[in-house]
Amino acid sequence: MRELRGQERAITGNRQTSWAFADAFVAEDEALHWARDRAREAGLRSVSAGTGAALRLLAAAADAKAVAEIGTGTGVSGIHLLHGMRPDGVLTTVDIEPEMQQFARQAFRAAGFAGNRARFIPGHALDVLPRLADGGYDLVFCDGDRLECLDYLGEAMRLLRPGGLVCFEGVFAGGRTVDSAAQPQEVLRLRELLRTVRESTVLQSSLLPVGDGLLCAVKRG
């Protein structure tokens, strides 16, 4: 890479500082810090604070009553989604590791959410999602196996009502998605997902530069 000149260095530095500021803009409470600590201890990657804030905003903008989440983890993204949803909304969250879902239960309770606000389903997402109701969801958040992201998109299109949102976390893959060097299959699959969503005639999409990249799209009516 060529050496950056003075003005280019300043622009790059300012942009990175601005991104860091945006990511820390929404303060997180003790329940979220607890959930993050549990994820760190388990070696799991949590959504950033900026990504969580974006999910909270999107859930609120959609006036979401029913949200499906692929990848419960220890509950970080779920807490943000629940904060944005309607007070009577229900989060259906799927994860292949039920022991992590137990941490999420505790985190949701600590955040002040009643037990009936979340439905935990352990299992492989592609086994569980086909059992969920067609057109029954306002938002589908995907933070699971990147190799399955296109399958998640197909399921989301069935699950979402017209005007519903689908979001994919981690589409930057730590910068590898735009790296011209040879990349693993999961990155190639993310590139295919990005192309598919961008070129879709039934999705209105945007790629948000928060966290590790949040791809969002609205299903047209």
C-alpha positions, -999 to 999 in steps of 0.1 A, spaced: 0 0 0 13 34 -9 23 58 19 -5 82 28 2 119 24 -5 144 52 -41 153 42 -50 116 35 -36 106 69 -57 132 86 -89 122 68 -82 85 76 -75 93 113 -105 115 116 -127 88 101 -114 61 124 -119 85 154 -155 93 142 -163 56 139 -150 49 173 -170 78 187 -202 65 170 -196 30 183 -195 43 219 -223 68 215 -250 47 232 -240 38 268 -246 2 278 -260 -8 312 -248 -34 337 -269 -62 322 -251 -57 288 -217 -55 304 -225 -88 322 -236 -105 290 -204 -92 272 -182 -106 300 -199 -140 297 -194 -140 259 -157 -131 263 -152 -159 288 -168 -183 264 -147 -171 235 -177 -157 216 -178 -125 196 -206 -101 206 -220 -73 185 -204 -39 191 -222 -12 211 -227 7 178 -242 -24 161 -265 -30 191 -276 7 191 -284 3 153 -304 -28 160 -323 -11 188 -331 19 165 -342 -4 136 -365 -24 159 -380 8 172 -384 23 137 -402 -9 126 -424 -8 157 -414 -45 159 -437 -68 178 -421 -101 165 -384 -105 159 -364 -136 150 -328 -138 159 -302 -163 146 -275 -166 171 -285 -159 207 -250 -159 222 -251 -146 257 -278 -121 250 -260 -89 240 -279 -83 207 -311 -96 222 -311 -70 249 -307 -43 223 -334 -57 201 -358 -60 231 -352 -24 241 -362 -13 206 -392 -35 203 -428 -28 214 -434 -34 251 -456 -64 242 -431 -77 216 -416 -112 217 -381 -121 206 -377 -156 192 -340 -165 194 -323 -196 181 -288 -209 190 -271 -243 186 -256 -239 222 -283 -240 248 -259 -233 276 -252 -199 261 -290 -193 260 -291 -198 298 -267 -168 301 -290 -149 278 -320 -157 300 -302 -143 330 -291 -112 311 -326 -105 298 -339 -108 334 -312 -85 347 -321 -60 320 -357 -59 334 -375 -80 307 -403 -104 317 -398 -140 309 -425 -140 283 -407 -114 262 -383 -140 248 -387 -175 233 -355 -195 233 -352 -223 208 -321 -245 209 -310 -261 177 -295 -256 143 -310 -225 127 -318 -242 93 -337 -269 112 -356 -244 134 -364 -216 109 -387 -236 86 -410 -242 116 -416 -205 122 -446 -188 107 -446 -174 72 -449 -136 72 -450 -135 110 -420 -113 117 -411 -77 116 -374 -81 118 -350 -110 113 -314 -106 127 -288 -130 114 -256 -135 134 -250 -172 128 -228 -194 106 -215 -172 78 -214 -202 54 -252 -203 58 -259 -166 53 -276 -171 19 -299 -198 34 -307 -174 62 -317 -148 36 -340 -172 19 -357 -181 52 -359 -144 62 -377 -136 30 -404 -161 39 -406 -151 75 -408 -113 70 -440 -94 66 -440 -68 37 -420 -39 50 -401 -61 74 -363 -59 79 -335 -84 76 -301 -76 91 -268 -95 88 -240 -88 113 -202 -92 105 -203 -87 68 -170 -69 68 -153 -100 82 -126 -80 98 -118 -63 65 -114 -95 45 -146 -90 25 -129 -62 5 -94 -77 6 -82 -88 -29 -61 -116 -14 -74 -152 -15 -101 -156 11 -118 -186 29 -152 -198 18 -171 -180 45 -158 -146 31 -167 -156 -5 -202 -165 8 -205 -130 24 -195 -114 -9 -222 -134 -26 -247 -123 0 -238 -87 -5 -243 -90 -43 -276 -108 -39 -290 -83 -15 -278 -53 -35 -291 -66 -68 -325 -78 -54 -356 -62 -68 -376 -70 -37 -352 -56 -12 -342 -20 -4 -308 -23 12 -280 -4 30 -246 -14 44 -240 3 77 -204 8 88 -210 0 125 -191 -28 143 -179 -53 118 -205 -42 92 -243 -44 94 -261 -52 62 -298 -42 64 -326 -45 39 -363 -39 38 -386 -64 21 -408 -45 -3 -446 -50 -2 
